[in-house]
Amino acid sequence: MKKFQLVIMSMLFALLFGFTSCNSCGNKQTQEVAAVDTSEVVAVGELNVEHVIAMDRQYMYTNYAKDYRWFETCITLKDFLDEENDGTVTSVSNVFQVVEEKGNGADVYVILAAHTPDTTAYDVKHGFWVEDQVLNEEAVTISFKQAYERLMEANCPKPHSKQVVLRKEVGPVDANPQYIFGNSKAQVYVDAKTGNVSLDNPVFPEAKGFKMPLGEWP
């Protein structure tokens, strides 16, 4: 499964951006088949995370009505978090899933929406997404900019990373969606509803004896 996850995400992001994506954006589990739709590329201008999410959700609603699930938003910054950094965003990608009824069965597709300041590309793959809960009805009240500011103001070490992911992780403890700043070595969690900053994963809280699954991040 991990081999296929890396193949799919590296194909998309290496083609569009040439950067190393956040590890969390690799949770698709399936066998690779031909894409069911060609990529659509348009200029989007300056990247604003909330605007990009809204644009992609409108795209999904227009093309798939209400039958879509939003699972993740991955963000890449221009500079490392532990160095001089003004929060400039260089890329945003969103992960969606749809189910298409066919006869007595159904096909499942993952739509990967990848953005730079110059382009937006929608790529459709035959498969399904795992390890995240659906974000459609979640009240994300903290913007990315606010989450970034909360992180930078917090008295905690900043990860040597340019990666951020907004997700509601599946785990033993239910928690709000989180902006997760970091990489496989270090993460900082900013609650997308309350703005609370923590070094402890709220879905796998160490205080309650939980440990992160081996080989997984965040």
C-alpha positions as CSV (number, residue, x, y, z in Angstrom):
1,M,0.0,0.0,0.0
2,K,2.8,2.4,1.0
3,K,4.5,1.9,-2.4
4,F,1.4,2.9,-4.3
5,Q,0.7,5.8,-2.0
6,L,4.1,7.2,-2.8
7,V,3.8,6.6,-6.5
8,I,0.5,8.4,-6.9
9,M,1.4,11.5,-4.8
10,S,4.9,11.8,-6.3
11,M,3.5,11.6,-9.9
12,L,1.1,14.5,-9.2
13,F,3.2,16.7,-7.0
14,A,6.6,16.1,-8.8
15,L,4.9,17.0,-12.1
16,L,3.3,20.2,-10.8
17,F,5.6,21.5,-8.1
18,G,8.8,19.7,-7.8
19,F,8.6,19.7,-4.0
20,T,8.4,17.0,-1.3
21,S,4.8,16.9,0.0
22,C,3.7,16.3,3.5
23,N,3.7,12.6,4.4
24,S,0.1,12.8,5.4
25,C,-0.9,13.4,1.9
26,G,-0.3,9.8,0.9
27,N,-3.1,7.8,2.5
28,K,-4.8,6.5,-0.7
29,Q,-5.2,2.7,-0.8
30,T,-6.0,1.0,-4.0
31,Q,-4.6,-0.4,-7.3
32,E,-3.6,2.1,-9.9
33,V,-5.9,2.4,-12.9
34,A,-6.2,5.0,-15.7
35,A,-7.5,8.4,-14.7
36,V,-11.2,9.0,-15.4
37,D,-10.7,12.6,-16.2
38,T,-8.0,14.8,-17.7
39,S,-6.3,17.5,-15.7
40,E,-7.7,21.0,-15.9
41,V,-5.2,23.8,-15.5
42,V,-6.1,27.4,-14.9
43,A,-4.4,30.4,-13.4
44,V,-5.4,31.2,-9.8
45,G,-3.1,34.1,-8.8
46,E,-1.9,34.7,-5.2
47,L,-2.6,31.6,-3.0
48,N,-5.0,32.2,-0.1
49,V,-5.7,28.9,1.6
50,E,-9.4,29.6,2.4
51,H,-10.1,30.9,-1.1
52,V,-8.5,27.8,-2.7
53,I,-10.5,25.5,-0.4
54,A,-13.7,27.3,-1.3
55,M,-12.9,27.2,-5.0
56,D,-12.2,23.5,-4.9
57,R,-15.3,22.8,-3.0
58,Q,-17.4,24.7,-5.5
59,Y,-15.7,22.7,-8.3
60,M,-16.6,19.5,-6.5
61,Y,-20.2,20.6,-6.0
62,T,-20.5,21.7,-9.6
63,N,-19.2,18.4,-10.9
64,Y,-20.4,15.9,-8.3
65,A,-23.2,17.8,-6.4
66,K,-23.3,16.9,-2.7
67,D,-21.8,13.4,-3.3
68,Y,-18.2,14.4,-2.4
69,R,-16.0,14.2,0.7
70,W,-13.3,16.6,1.6
71,F,-10.5,14.9,3.5
72,E,-7.4,17.0,3.6
73,T,-5.7,20.3,2.7
74,C,-2.0,20.3,2.4
75,I,0.0,23.5,2.4
76,T,3.7,24.2,1.5
77,L,5.4,27.3,2.7
78,K,8.2,29.2,1.0
79,D,10.5,29.0,4.0
80,F,11.2,26.6,6.9
81,L,9.3,27.2,10.0
82,D,12.4,27.3,12.2
83,E,14.1,29.9,10.1
84,E,13.0,33.4,9.0
85,N,9.5,32.9,7.7
86,D,6.6,35.2,6.9
87,G,4.1,32.5,6.2
88,T,4.1,32.9,2.4
89,V,2.3,29.9,0.8
90,T,3.8,28.4,-2.4
91,S,1.3,25.6,-3.0
92,V,-2.0,24.2,-1.7
93,S,-3.5,20.8,-2.5
94,N,-6.9,19.4,-1.5
95,V,-8.0,15.8,-1.4
96,F,-11.6,14.7,-2.2
97,Q,-13.4,11.5,-2.7
98,V,-16.6,10.6,-4.7
99,V,-18.6,7.4,-5.1
100,E,-20.2,6.7,-8.5
101,E,-23.1,4.2,-8.5
102,K,-22.8,1.6,-11.2
103,G,-25.5,-1.1,-11.5
104,N,-25.4,-3.1,-8.4
105,G,-22.1,-1.7,-7.3
106,A,-20.1,1.5,-7.1
107,D,-16.8,2.9,-8.1
108,V,-14.8,5.2,-5.8
109,Y,-12.6,8.0,-7.1
110,V,-10.1,10.3,-5.4
111,I,-9.8,13.8,-6.8
112,L,-6.5,15.5,-6.2
113,A,-6.6,19.3,-6.6
114,A,-3.1,20.8,-6.8
115,H,-2.4,24.6,-6.8
116,T,0.5,26.9,-7.4
117,P,0.2,30.7,-7.8
118,D,0.1,30.1,-11.6
119,T,-1.9,26.9,-12.0
120,T,-4.7,24.6,-10.7
121,A,-4.8,21.0,-11.8
122,Y,-7.6,18.5,-11.0
123,D,-6.5,14.9,-11.3
124,V,-8.9,12.0,-10.8
125,K,-7.7,8.5,-9.7
126,H,-9.7,5.3,-9.3
127,G,-9.3,4.4,-5.6
128,F,-10.2,5.5,-2.0
129,W,-8.7,7.6,0.8
130,V,-8.1,6.3,4.3
131,E,-7.0,7.5,7.8
132,D,-8.9,10.8,7.7
133,Q,-12.4,11.8,8.8
134,V,-14.6,13.9,6.5
135,L,-14.3,17.6,6.8
136,N,-17.4,18.7,4.9
137,E,-19.5,19.6,8.0
138,E,-16.7,20.5,10.3
139,A,-16.6,24.1,11.5
140,V,-13.1,25.2,10.7
141,T,-13.2,28.6,12.4
142,I,-9.4,29.3,12.6
143,S,-7.9,30.4,9.3
144,F,-4.6,29.2,8.1
145,K,-3.0,32.6,8.7
146,Q,-4.4,32.6,12.3
147,A,-3.1,29.1,12.9
148,Y,0.3,30.1,11.5
149,E,0.4,33.2,13.8
150,R,-0.7,31.0,16.8
151,L,2.2,28.6,16.1
152,M,4.8,31.4,15.7
153,E,3.7,33.1,19.0
154,A,3.8,29.8,20.9
155,N,6.7,29.1,23.2
156,C,7.7,25.8,21.6
157,P,10.3,24.6,19.1
158,K,9.3,25.1,15.5
159,P,9.8,22.0,13.2
160,H,12.4,22.2,10.4
161,S,9.7,21.9,7.8
162,K,7.7,23.8,5.1
163,Q,4.7,21.5,5.4
164,V,1.3,21.9,6.9
165,V,-1.8,19.7,6.7
166,L,-5.4,20.4,7.8
167,R,-7.0,17.1,8.6
168,K,-9.3,15.3,11.1
169,E,-7.3,12.2,11.8
170,V,-8.9,8.8,12.6
171,G,-7.7,7.6,16.0
172,P,-8.7,6.3,19.4
173,V,-9.7,9.8,20.7
174,D,-12.1,12.1,18.8
175,A,-10.7,15.6,18.3
176,N,-11.3,18.7,16.2
177,P,-9.6,19.2,12.9
178,Q,-6.0,20.2,13.3
179,Y,-3.5,22.3,11.4
180,I,-0.4,20.1,11.7
181,F,2.9,21.8,11.1
182,G,5.9,19.7,10.7
183,N,7.3,16.4,9.4
184,S,8.0,12.8,10.4
185,K,10.4,14.0,13.2
186,A,8.4,16.8,14.8
187,Q,4.9,18.2,14.7
188,V,3.0,21.0,16.3
189,Y,-0.8,20.9,16.3
190,V,-3.0,23.9,16.1
191,D,-6.7,23.2,16.7
192,A,-8.8,24.5,13.8
193,K,-11.7,25.4,16.0
194,T,-10.1,26.7,19.2
195,G,-6.7,27.8,18.1
196,N,-5.1,25.8,20.9
197,V,-1.4,24.9,20.2
198,S,0.0,21.6,21.3
199,L,3.0,19.3,20.8
200,D,0.8,16.3,21.6
201,N,-1.4,14.7,19.0
202,P,-4.9,15.2,20.3
203,V,-6.1,12.0,18.6
204,F,-3.2,9.9,20.1
205,P,-2.6,11.8,23.4
206,E,0.5,10.5,25.2
207,A,-1.1,11.6,28.5
208,K,-3.7,8.9,28.1
209,G,-1.1,6.3,27.1
210,F,-1.6,6.4,23.4
211,K,1.3,6.1,20.9
212,M,1.4,7.1,17.2
213,P,1.2,4.1,14.9
214,L,4.6,3.1,13.6
215,G,5.5,4.6,10.3
216,E,2.7,7.1,10.3
217,W,2.7,10.9,10.5
218,P,1.1,13.0,11.7
